[in-house]
């Protein structure tokens, strides 16, 4: 008898989200022999060039999509994970008061039965034991992040039902669903205070103040994955998204030795579990029995 690898699927809205949310976790599990698949719901076509050092603008959707495909390929290589495009079009982040309507045909407007069908098909093909995605708020109010949650939750709920989404493969019941909590108030505050104590300028001062003024209450954290050994892989993935990430900017403002000492983990909320597990956890696969196969 041999033990088959356990499988993790991380569902994200855009290319680069996988590198800023749960990246070191996916790199850790991939390095330890787990099968890890990152899913990008959209191509990031309507993203702006956010890196001031990138050197050029990319105003059209097709050229931006092409650039971000290359960036995503390099990010996946840095993390050591597999990657899949779900195939929908970035909705963009609407701005203004009132907010303008979303572009026709964009991901957030696609009927759920259409977008979820694609993810259910992928779940039934890849057969993950664990899925990760965003909480119902999307982590922040981008329409694609909110829709990503809805689509991922629908796929988690329905992939094991033989009567749901006929024609998308054999049913597969995912054991656990988690929500990413990479930008929790607790993490931001801990890093902010440690930066000041060490004599550095903190990038988190305005965040801490704004969250305190708004009375932000973090969602429950159930699971912490120790992954500081894989921060370099995460950083490599971030840098791969050159249109989005300034290598001299926010994501790299905290010295890595300080981060590894103060906050050496990534946090998750166990949203649904179909297996017995004890909280708090230190492993996304806690409680899931290993699969075996004969020769």
N, C-alpha and C positions, 0 to 999 in steps of 0.2 A: 504494500500500500504506500502511496505517496500523498503528501499534502499539497493541494493546489493553492496557488497564491491567493490571498485575500485581495479584494478589489475596492477601490475608492473612486467615486466620481464627484468632482467639484464643479458645480454649475454656476457660471458667471455671466454677467450681462455683456461685457465688452472685453476685447483684448486689452490687457494691462491690469484688469481687476484681479486676475489670478495671481499677479505678482505683488499686489498690495494687500491682499486678503487671504491669509492661510497659506502663503507661498512656502514658508519654511516647513510647515507641516507636510505639504505634499512632497517636498524634496526629501524630507526624512523618510516617509513611508516608501517612496520610490527607491531610495538608496538601500532600504532594508529588505527589498525584494517584493514588496507589494506592487500590484498593478494599479497605476494611478492614471485616470483620464480626466483632463480638464476640458470642459465644454464652454465654448463662447457662443452665447445666443445670437449675437450680432457681430458684424464685421467692424464696428467702430467707425463707420464711414462718415458720420456727422460730427465726430470729435474734432475739436480745434487743435492746432499745434500749440501745445502748452509749454514746451521747452523753449525758453527765450534764446538758447544757444543753438537751436536746430538749424537756423540759417535760411529757411524759406517757408512760405505758406503753401498749403495744399488745399485750394478752395473747392475742388470738384470731388464728388463721391467716389468715382471709380479709381482715380489715382490714390486717394487716401486709403481706400480699401486695399489696394495692392501693396502700399507701403506697410500697412498694419498687418497684413498677412505675413510679410517677411519678419517684422518685429516679433509677432507671436511665435513663429517657428523658432526663432533664436531664444525666446523666453522659455519655451518648452524644453529646448535643449539644455538650457542653464539649470532648469529644475529637474531634469531627467524624467519627465512625464510624457505621456501621450496626449494628443490634442485633437479635438473635433469641433468643426464649425457647425452650428445648428442651422445656419443659413438665412437668418432673418436680417432685416435692415435696421440699423441704428435709428432711434427716434429723435436723437438730439435732446439737448436740455433746453426746454422753452424758457424764455426770459421776457419780462415785461409785466405790466399790470393794466388790463387783464392779460393773462398768459395767452399766447397765440395757440391755435389748434396744432396738433401734432401732424407731421407730414403723412399724407395718405400712403397706406401700405407699410408703415413703419411697425416695428416689433410690438410696441405697446398697443397698437390698434388691431393686430391680427387676432381673429377669433381664437379663444382658448382651445377649442377642439382641434384647431389646425396646428398651433404652436406646440401644444402639449403632445399631440400625436407624434411629432418628430422626436421629442424627448423620450416618450414611452418606448418608441421603437429602439432608440439607442440604449435605454436601460435594459430592455429585454435582450439586446445583443451583447452588451458588455457585462451584464449581470453583477452590478456592484453590491457589496454587502453594506456599504455606507455611502450616503450622499451628503454633501454640504452645499449650502447656498445662503441667501440673505434672509433676515427676519422680515416680517410683513411690511416694515417701513422701508425696506430696500437698503437700509443702512444710511441712506440719505435720499431725499425726494426726487431722484431721477426716475422718469417714467419707465425706463428699461429695467432699472433695478427692482422696482416694485413689481413689474410684470415678470421678471425673472423668478422672484419668489413664488408668485402665483403658479407659473408654469412648472417649476420644480416640485412644488408641493402637490400639484395635480398628478404629475408623473409618479412621484413617490406613492401617492395614495392608490393609483389605478394600475400600475404596471403589473401587479400581482393578480389582478382580476381577469379571469379568462373571458369574461363577457365585455370587457372594456377595450376599446380601440382595436377592433378585429382587424386582422391582416398585418399586424406589426410584430409578429413573432410569438414565441412561447412565453407565457406569463412568468414573471420573476418578481418575487417579493423582496424588497430591500429591507434590511434589518433595522437600520437606524438613519435618522435624518437630523442633521445639525445645522445651526445658524452660526455664521462667522461673527466674532465680536472683536475685530482687530483694533478698532478705534474707541475702545471703552473709556469712560471718564477715569476709571481707576488706572488704566495704563498711561493715559496722557498725563494725569496728575503725578504719578510716580516718576515718570521720566522728566517731567518739568521740574519738579522739586530737586531731583538728583542732579540735573544740569546746573541749576542755580547753586547748589551746594558745592559743586565741583568748579565753580567759577566760569561756566560757559553761558553764552546767551541761549536761552531756550526758544525753540520755534513754537512752543505750545502755550505761551502766555495768554494770547487772545482766546484760544480755545477754552482754557481753564476758566477764565473770567466769564466768557459768554455762557458756558454751561452752568456755572454757578448762578448767574443772574437769571437764567431761564429755569433753574431748578430741575435740570435734566437728571432723570433717574435711570441708571443702566438696567438693561434686561438681565435676567439671571445668568450667571456663568456656572456651568455644571462641569466643564471639562477643560483642563489645561494640558497642552502638549508641549513638553520640553523640547526645544528645537534650535537652541542657539548655535549648535554646530552647523546648522544649515542656513544661517543668516547670510553667509557669502553667496550661496546659491540663489537665495531670494534677491540679494542685491544685484547679482548678474542678470536675473530676469527683469528686474526693474530697469536697469540700464539698457536692456534690449529694446525697450519701448521708447526709442529716442525722440519720437514726436511728442511724447507725453511727459517724460520724466527728465528733469534737469539734474544731471549728475552732481551739480554743486548746490542743489536745492534742498527743499524741505525733507525729503525722505532720507537724506544722508547727513542731516544736521546733528544727529546724536552720535557721539563716538561709539563704535561698535563694542568696545570693551565695556563701556558703561552700560549700554543696553543689555549685553549678555549678563552682566552682574545684577542689574536692577529688574529686568523683565525678560527672562530667558525663554519665554513660552508664548504660544498663541492660544487664544481663548475661544471657547465655543459654548453654545447653548444646545443641550440635547432637546430637540423639539418633539420627536417621536421615537420610541424604541419598541420593537417587537420582540426583544429578548430581555431577559432579566439582567440588570446591571446595578451596581451600587454607586451612588454619587457621594462625593465628587469623583470624577474619573481623571485618569492620566493617559488614556488610550481610547481613540475613536472606535476601536474594535472590541472594547471590553464587553464580555458576555456573549460574543458571537463564536460559536464552535467552528473549529477548522474543518474545511471540506477535505475529504480523502477520495482517492480514486485508485482502482486496482489496475494491474497490468494484464 
